[in-house]
Amino acid sequence: MRNLTLKQLRAIQAIRRHGTIVGAANALGLTPPAVTIQLKLVEEEAALILFDRTNDGLRPTLAGLAFLDAAQMLEERLRLLEDEIDAIKGLRVGSLILGVVSTAKYFAPQLMAIFRKQHPDIAIKLAIGNRAETIAALKSHAVDMALMGRPPKDIPLRSTVFGDHPLVMIAAPDHPLAKFRDITKERIAQEHFLVREPGSGTRISLEIFLSELPGRLDDLGTEMSSNETIKQAAMAGLGIGFISAHTIALELEFGKLAILDVIGMPIRRQWFSVVRTDRTLSPAMKAFQDFLTRKGAQFLPSIDRLYPASSALRPSLE
């Protein structure tokens, strides 16, 4: 593969993004025949077909995906080289693409704002998605670093804890259970739950919590695609939400939601920053990782402040 060029790899990337030779050519400012030649040269070098021709456009083969992964890693290394050269020159500049699971969007902007004040010349791009989308972004090298509650096991990662991540049961303030404390697992399991999509971190935690109750997981509740929808549904009295405590501070402050005092709650998980082990940390990535380690926990809502002071005065359900 010694005859490969950056121009050829970028042509392959453009074909993947746009799905057609014409679209790739327009994006690269080249003619379609020029892009076709670049693709053929790579396929001749590999002795393999990189794209299948389908009715929906060009789709990468297994070999094509391998070349695309290599191209992405090369782009990352070139960007890192640019940051390193700037560091050698004494310039405090760089860039960071930060992937954030949707639950972390409630505190990630504040983290970024404080970090930018300390490092004004580092450009940060925020990519928010659900757990599956964030994992996919890590796999495809689309993000440099990600913030999530449970790192995946099928990607080689360096994971660093930067704060606690409590999960709680919520309901409308006028829900019958809102006035009681020491609600048992068996009692709360009788309620209708509002849950995230399969595979989400909170969904998995709820399934583990209820797993010892026979048959309860067969019909867990109403599935919802976002924390905001779960909060609105809980406020409307449609069920019990199971959610990150870091997403409900505003609703608790204005009395729109109540945290239920369930035995065994809150479930305490942790927030992680994760980076692929095959990535070399750029100066910008190192700076942000150091910032998270030193100060990240300070910007997470405290679970002790979220629980109403009067909760200890609630009568026991037993």
Buried (B, 14 or more C-beta within 10 A) or exposed (E): EEEBEEEBBBBBBBBBEBBBBEBBBBBBEBEBEBBBBBBEBBBEBBEBBBBEEEEEBBBBBEBBBBBBEBBBBBBBEEBBEBBBEBBEEEEEBBBBBBBBBBBBBBBBBEBBEBBEEEBEEBEBEBBBBBBBBBBBBBEEBBBBBBBBBBBBEEEEBBBBBBBBBBBBBBBBBEBEBBEBBEBEBEBBBEBEBBBBBEEBBBBBBBBEBBEEEEEBEEEBBBBBEBBEBBBBBBBEEBBBBBBBBBBBBEBBEEEBBBBBBBBEBBBEBBBBBBBBEEBEBBBBBEBBBEBBEEBBBEBBBBBEEBBBEEBEEBEEBE
